[in-house]
Amino acid sequence: MKVEKIKQNAFVKKVGFNRIVLIFVLLLMYLAFGVLTGGSFFGFSRIMNTLNYVYFLGFLSLGVTFVIATGGIDFSIGPVMYCCSLVSGYCLTMYGVPMAPSLVMSILIGVVFGVFNGYLVAYWKVPPFIVSMASMNIAKGIAAVFTKTQSVSWPQSTTADGWYRNFINLNGIPVGLFIFLGISVICAIVLNKTKWGRYILCLGSNEEAVRLSGVNVKKWKMLAYIICGTLVGVASIFFVAAYTTVQPGYGDQYNNEAIAGCVMGGTSMAGGLASISGTVIGVFIISLLQQGILALGFTKDYQYIITGLIVIAAVYSDVSARRRKN
């Protein structure tokens, strides 16, 4: 009963009970890791490492939020991000393509995969799970063949082409944070305040009703995947700006983390309900968890376990809430 009273509070209603809980969890985790590491976790370098992880994972989560809102899923986002980074990076380092066109190429490759996935799901009626699994393998294959299975190292900040690293850090200023939050605001406006977003959410709630109302459901469903692909391309730029070297055959590990941040933030796996602000907070929690585990001396394998449990807990919470409403 006390929880219900809290939920009825005007401020809580405006901000959102789920968001308040997530912010509390985020702060609690930060303090806990700080205490357990003897204060070293509060250092500037650890904060910057967390933010570097937030940037690319955040764009992946924003993109998949639109897809899940339609009732779909995309498990190819991680490998596609790697494919974008590898192909464009190989063109940059081996074929002499200038930096700016290489960055644009990264985004365009993501868009192509978004169009491919969206067209198969919307027009050919192929199940999203099958399409995303196929795209995941295609992305890995293209990246490996194009680079001849070689890793690609993007230019360092000390070189003439290293200016792109200013996207994440400019003289100690976390520029990437402002870019990420700015694009998050745009995504929130698109999803909640435009016709595009309303149709995408309605598709997840009741696609047949939307179709019977005369709306071209194929076009709007495909749009969600194109938005996702575009944001995956953007994620690839922030990934190489933070981590430099990219190896073929990887990227899968970021799928669950991006989806976990999305679902934890309040986006329903059943579709029809999504929260961009919740996704942003969820991404910060996942990124903080990743850095906290490393700071405590554990391997990243432990994060995989915890992330899996978070996904199960978030989905169970969503299913339970829907049952109570029904």
Buried (B, 14 or more C-beta within 10 A) or exposed (E): EEEEEEEEEEEBEEEBBBBBEBBEBBEEBBEEBBEEBEEEBBEEEBBBBBBBBBBBBBBBBBBBBBBBBBBBBBBBBBBBBBBBBBBBBBBBBEEEBEBEEBBBBBBBBBBBBBBBBBBBBBEEEBEBEEBBBBBBEBBBBBBBEBBEEBEBEBBEEEEEBBEBBBBBBEEEEBBBBEBBEEBBEEBBEBBBEEEBBBBBBBBBBBBEEBEEEEBEBBEBBBBBBBBBBBBBBBBBBBBBBBEBEBBBEBBBEBBBBBBBBBBBBBBBBBBBBBBBBBBBBBBBBBBBBBBBBBBEEEEEEBBBEBBEEBBEEBBEBBEEBEEEEE
